[in-house]
Structure formats: C-alpha cells, structure tokens
Amino acid sequence: MPELSSLEIVARVVLAAALGGAIGLERELREREAGLRTHLLVSVGAALFTMVSAYAWTDWHFSNRSGVVFDPTRIAAQIVSGIGFLGAGAIIRQGLSIRGLTTAATLWVVAAIGMASGVGYYEAAVVTTALVLVSLWPLRVLAYKMSVRFRPEEGRLAVELLSGASAVSVLDAVERAGADVTGLEFQDEGDRRRVDVRVRLGTERTAAELIDALTQAEDVRGARWNP
C-alpha cells in the first residue's frame, strides 16, 4: 500500500481548501446560506476522509485467507451520503418559493472536489472547480439573457397595507392584473403592514399596470415594483 509524505499530505489538504474556498467565496459574495468557510471545511473534510480511507492503514495486515479484507473506499463512500444532510440544511422554503438548491449542489460538488484532491486527482479537481465557477457566474448571466426574452418578467412587489389588514385584496388585484404569485412574505411595522409579493407578470402585462391595479385595491396605502 502506498504511503504519503508529509509534503503530499499538506499539498492535498491545501489544494482542497483553495478549491473549495474559491467556490465558497462566490457563494459568500452572493450572500447565500453557505459561504466561504462552509465550502472550505466541506472540501478539507472530504479530502481528509479520503486520505484516511486510502492511506491510514499501512500498519495493518489484510488478506482474504485470514478473513480481514481491506476496502479503501469504505470510509470515503460515506461522504456522498453524509453530505446530503448538510446540503438539505442549506435549502430554505420562503412562502411559496424555495431557495438554496444551487448552494446545496455546490456543497455536494465541493465534497467531490475534496475527495479528488485527497486521492491525488489534481487535474480533475481543478477542472471541476473551474467548471463550477463558470456555471455559477458567466453561465448564469448567459442563461438569464437567453431566457429573459421568452419568459414572463419577474419581480417583487412591496405593498404597504393598514395595520392588521388582510392581503386578500392584494392577491385578488394581482390575479385580476393577469400576474401569478410565486412568493409571499409579511412584516408588521407600527401602524403599517408590509407585504412582499414575488410576482410573475403575464406576457402582455407591465409592472405599471400592476401598480395601478394595486393602488385601487382596498386597504392599500402604496406599492413599489422591484425587478
């Protein structure tokens, strides 16, 4: 069984930290649920588990005849299932919308990058990190520009109501304007009640028309459109 030198151990752990941290920094800058430290720790932990699984048993003797079988993938394999619990914690449901799916996916990929670094697949780890960063920023911008022409406009309505007023009138006005509600949040501030409504406009509707419909609704004191 091959042994790792101290320099190789340090190099693999540092590489895992650098690659995981690069992806985590992107998430940190976008203020997502899991940021730099979380992604860095996941990558380093996966690399260490992989090295322990593959290289930490040099003083043990294994043979099929004695009934002691060595399987270097046994510990590392648990990373794949274990990271699922951490990824699930990054997924948050807010009203009718769900956030954190991309961050959960990056945690899963970062674990794979850490495993590749720990086992010595440096090229695979670096290339995967580069592809992830491209998909998180340039590809996201490109996909948005391509799809925005074919999908309805989306935005957030900030509606101010009287204190204790129901949001039913707001929802009715939004539906009458031909828009769909995809998220809803409430916040009480003194004698006012703020309702943040995530809206998807119809293809033939504009934000100005929606605001006009809302200002005529009962108990509405004001409305603002945030694309």
N, C-alpha and C positions, 0 to 999 in steps of 0.2 A: 504494500500500500504506500503511495507517495506521501512524503511529508512536506509541509510548507515551512519555508524560512520565515523569520520574523519580518523581514522586509516584504515578502509576498503577502503576509497577513495584513500588515499595515497598508500596503498598496491597495488591496482588495476592499478593505473597510473604507479607506479614504475615497476610493472611486465610487463606492456605493453611496457614501454620504454626499459627494459632489453631485452625482447624477440625480439622486432623489431630491436633494436640496434645490436643484435647478427647476425641477417641476413644481416643487413646493413653493418656490419664490413666485412663480407665475400665479399660482392659486392665492398666495398671500397678497399680491398686488391687486388682484381682483376681489379681495376681501371675501373669500369663500370660507366654508366651515372648517376645513382642514388646510393649514398653510405650510410654511417652511419647515417648522420643527416637526410637525406630524409626519410629513412625507420623508424628511431626512431620517427620522427614527425608524419608520417602517422599512426603508431601504437598508439601513445599517443592521437592523434586527434580522431581516431576511438573509442578508449576507452572512451574518454570524451563525444563524441556524444552519445554513447550507454548509459552511465550513466545519461546524461541529459534526454535522451528519456525515460528511465525507472524509474528514481528516483527523478527527479527535480520538480514533480508536486504534492507534498504531501499537499500543501495548497489549492489545487483546489478541487472542488466538482463535481463529474461526475455522471450522471445517464441517463439511456435510456429514462426515463419518461420526464426529462427536455430537452432532445434533445442534451445534451452535452456528447459525448461518448469519453472515454479515450482509445487511442491506443498507447501503449508504443513502438511499433515497427515502428511507422511512421517516426520519425527522423532517427533512425538507418538504416532504409531501404534505405535511400538516399545515404548512404555511398557506397553501392555496385555500384550504377550507377555513383556517383561522382568520385570514384577512377579511373574509366575508362579514364577520361580526363587526369589525371596525368600519368597513365600508357602509354597512347598514346604519351605523350611528351617524354617518355624515348626511344621510337622506332625511330631509325635513319636509313635512307637509304643512303648508300655509293656506288655510281655507280650501279652495278648490284646486290649488296648484301644488306641485311637488318640486322641491329644489334639492340639489346635492347629488344628482345622479352622475354628473360628469366628475365631480370630486371623488365620489365612491369609485368610479372607474379608474381615475388616476392613482388612487391608493392601491388598487389591485395591480395595475401595471408597474407601479413603483416597487411592489413586492417582487414581481418577476425580474425587474432590473437588478434589485439587490441580490436575488438568487443567482443571476447570470454573473454578476461581479464576484460573488463569493466562490463560484466554481471555476472562475477564470475565463469566462466567455466575454472578454473585454469588448470586442468589436460588436457583438450582439447587444450588449448593454448600452454602448454609446449610440449606436444606430437607432435603437428603440427610443432612447431619450430624445434624440433629435426629431424623430417622427412624432412623438407625443407633443413636444413643444410646437411643432409646425401645426399639428391638428388643433391645439388649444388656442393659437393666436392667428397666424395667417390664414389657415384653412377656415377658421370660424368666420373671419371677416369676408372671405371669398364666398362662403356658403350663404352668408346673410345677404350679400349684394346680389347673388344669383336668385335667391328665393324671394326677396322682398318684392320683386316685380310680379310674382304670381300668387302671392298670399295676401290676405287682408292686413291692413295696418293694425298694429297692436300698441297699446299704451296703458297708462294708469290715470284714472280719474281721481282727483282729490275733491271730495264733495263735503261741504260743511252743512250740517243739519242743526236744528234746535236741540237742546239737551233732552235726551230721552226719546227723541223722535225715532220712528221706525224707518228702516231702509227699504221698506216695500215699495214706496213711491219712487225711489231711485231706481230700483231694479225694473219696475214697470216702465219707467221713462227710457231706460237703456234698451229694453226689449222692443218698445214701440219705435225706437230710432233704428231698428234693424241691426243692433250690435249684440254680441254674445259676451256674457260674463264668464271669465276664466279664473277669477280670484277675488276674495272679499275680506277686508280687514276693518276693524272698528277701533276707534280711540276717542275717549271722552276727555275734553279739556274745558273745565269750568262750565259755563253755560252753553257750550257748543259740543257737538258730536261730529267727529271727522270719520268719514267712510272712504277708504281707499279701495277702488274698484279696478281690477285688471280687466281690460276690455279688448275684444277683437272686433274691429269695425267691419261692416259689410263692404263689398267691393264698390258699391255705388254711394256710400256714405262718407261724410267727412267729420273730423273732430268738431268743427264749428257747429254743424247741425246737431251733433250730440249735446254740446254745451247748451245750445238754445233750448233743446227739449228738456234738459235737466233744470234750467233756471225757471221753467214754468211749472215744475213739479211742486207738490205741497211740502212744506217744511224745509225746503232747500234754501239756504242763505247764500250759497256761492259754489262755483265749480271751476276746476282748473284741469287742463289736459297736460299730461307729462308723457311725451313719446318715449 
